Amino acid sequence: MKKISAKTVGIFIFGFIFGIITTFILAVAAQAYALRQAQSRLKPPKIGLQQAEFSWTLRSLQGETTTLEAFRGRPLFLHLWDADCFHCLAEVPILNRLYDTLQQEDIAFISVVVRPLDNLQNRLEENQVLFPVYLPEGGIPETYQGMGLPLTFIIGADGTMLVRHVGGAQWDNPDVLAYLRMLRTMSPPNPSPAS
């Protein structure tokens, strides 16, 4: 067996350590680059009350189109969901009761299935959805995007987004109904004249 010289061992150890240090430096540089890229995509947070996007076009399951503009001037309960989402489907009986109650009030109820399915009508019937369902036309405005479904907004008659809730909720709770009714009694402020 041939003996390995001390010089060869030294070169091997130097190369090994150099490789580890080089790999570490490259990893740190790659992480710093990725961090700078992520930071460059950050947007400032929305401060204060946000205004609703009323130009959003929706299509009913019967093919008729409308925009949220048709509901401006009265409180709006806007619910985004997916017909294949377990938590969304769990809310269906609650939303059926809320819709039934709101039909008697001057409060708009809009339900948007964000991901159309080939068998959507069957899925709605299987889950006994009694409220009208719309589909988004041309995507969902950034104003109404979120990190989960269901996603619900309560918008005042003046167009101010007052509630933004991600996840299921007991929407037919008496406190929620009282809040919606209180919004109905508040008239939107007069717009200031353009200067």
C-alpha positions in Angstrom: 0.0 0.0 0.0 1.3 3.4 -1.0 1.8 6.0 1.7 0.1 9.3 1.3 2.4 12.2 1.8 1.7 14.9 4.3 1.7 17.4 1.5 -1.1 15.4 -0.3 -3.2 15.3 2.9 -2.6 19.0 3.4 -3.8 19.8 -0.1 -6.8 17.5 0.4 -7.8 19.2 3.7 -7.2 22.6 2.2 -9.4 21.8 -0.8 -12.1 20.3 1.5 -12.2 23.4 3.8 -12.1 25.7 0.7 -15.1 23.9 -0.8 -17.1 24.2 2.4 -16.3 27.9 2.8 -17.1 28.5 -0.9 -20.4 26.7 -0.6 -21.3 28.6 2.6 -20.4 32.0 0.9 -22.5 31.1 -2.2 -25.4 30.0 0.0 -25.3 33.2 2.0 -25.1 35.3 -1.3 -28.0 33.3 -2.8 -30.1 33.9 0.3 -29.3 37.6 0.3 -30.2 37.9 -3.4 -33.5 36.1 -2.8 -34.3 38.3 0.2 -33.6 41.5 -1.9 -35.9 40.1 -4.7 -38.6 39.5 -2.2 -38.2 42.9 -0.6 -38.5 44.6 -4.0 -41.9 43.0 -4.5 -43.3 44.2 -1.2 -46.1 46.8 -1.4 -47.0 49.3 1.3 -49.9 48.1 3.6 -53.3 49.6 3.1 -53.8 52.0 6.0 -57.2 52.9 7.2 -60.5 52.0 5.7 -60.5 50.7 2.2 -63.0 51.4 -0.5 -64.8 48.6 -2.3 -64.2 47.9 -6.0 -67.6 48.4 -7.6 -66.6 47.8 -11.2 -66.1 44.1 -10.6 -68.2 42.2 -13.2 -70.0 39.0 -12.1 -72.0 36.4 -14.1 -75.0 34.6 -12.7 -75.4 30.9 -13.3 -78.1 31.9 -15.8 -75.5 33.8 -17.8 -76.6 37.3 -16.9 -73.9 39.8 -16.0 -73.9 42.5 -13.4 -71.3 44.6 -11.5 -71.2 45.4 -7.9 -72.2 49.0 -8.9 -75.8 47.7 -9.1 -75.6 47.3 -5.3 -74.0 50.6 -4.4 -75.9 52.7 -1.9 -76.9 49.9 0.4 -75.0 47.6 2.7 -73.5 44.6 0.9 -72.7 41.2 2.3 -70.1 39.8 -0.2 -69.1 36.2 0.2 -66.3 34.5 -1.8 -66.1 30.7 -1.6 -65.3 27.4 -3.5 -67.9 24.7 -4.0 -65.2 22.1 -3.2 -64.1 23.7 0.0 -65.1 21.8 3.2 -65.2 24.9 5.4 -67.2 26.8 2.7 -69.8 24.0 2.4 -70.1 23.9 6.2 -71.4 27.5 6.0 -74.1 26.8 3.4 -77.0 26.3 5.9 -76.0 29.4 7.8 -75.8 31.4 4.5 -79.2 30.1 3.4 -80.7 31.4 6.6 -78.9 34.7 6.3 -80.0 35.1 2.7 -83.6 34.3 3.6 -83.4 37.0 6.3 -81.7 39.6 4.2 -84.2 39.3 1.4 -86.7 41.0 3.7 -84.2 43.8 4.4 -82.5 46.4 2.1 -79.2 44.7 2.4 -77.5 43.1 -0.7 -76.3 39.5 -0.5 -73.7 38.5 -3.2 -72.2 35.0 -3.2 -69.2 34.4 -5.6 -67.8 30.9 -6.4 -64.2 31.8 -7.2 -63.4 28.6 -9.0 -65.9 27.4 -11.5 -66.5 23.7 -11.7 -67.9 21.6 -14.6 -70.5 20.2 -12.3 -71.1 23.4 -10.3 -74.9 23.3 -10.6 -75.0 19.7 -9.4 -72.7 20.6 -6.6 -74.9 23.4 -5.5 -78.0 21.3 -5.6 -76.3 18.4 -3.6 -75.4 20.9 -0.9 -78.8 22.6 -0.9 -77.5 26.1 -1.8 -80.6 28.3 -1.9 -79.0 31.7 -2.4 -78.0 33.1 -5.8 -74.4 32.3 -6.9 -72.3 34.3 -9.2 -69.0 33.6 -11.0 -66.2 36.2 -11.5 -65.7 37.6 -14.9 -62.1 38.4 -15.8 -60.6 37.5 -12.4 -60.9 38.8 -8.9 -59.8 42.3 -8.1 -56.9 42.7 -5.7 -59.3 44.3 -3.2 -61.2 41.0 -2.8 -58.2 38.6 -2.7 -57.1 36.9 0.4 -55.2 34.1 1.9 -58.0 31.5 2.2 -61.6 30.7 1.7 -64.3 31.4 2.6 -63.6 35.1 2.4 -66.4 37.5 3.4 -66.7 41.3 3.2 -69.3 43.6 4.7 -69.4 46.8 2.8 -71.2 49.9 4.0 -73.7 51.9 1.9 -70.9 54.4 1.2 -68.6 51.8 -0.2 -66.3 51.5 2.8 -65.1 47.9 3.5 -66.1 47.5 7.2 -65.5 43.8 7.7 -63.0 41.4 6.0 -63.2 37.9 7.4 -61.2 34.8 6.3 -62.7 31.5 7.3 -66.1 30.3 8.3 -68.4 32.2 10.7 -71.9 32.1 12.2 -73.2 34.8 9.9 -76.8 34.4 11.0 -75.9 35.2 14.6 -78.2 37.9 16.1 -75.3 40.2 16.7 -74.3 40.0 13.0 -77.8 40.6 11.9 -78.1 43.6 14.2 -74.9 45.0 12.8 -76.1 44.6 9.2 -79.4 46.3 10.2 -77.6 49.1 11.8 -75.7 49.7 8.6 -78.9 49.8 6.7 -80.1 52.7 8.8 -76.9 54.7 8.2 -77.2 56.7 5.0 -74.1 57.2 2.9 -72.4 60.5 3.2 -72.9 63.1 0.5 -70.0 63.0 -1.9 -67.9 66.2 -1.8 -68.2 68.4 -4.9 -65.2 68.0 -7.3 -62.9 71.0 -7.3 
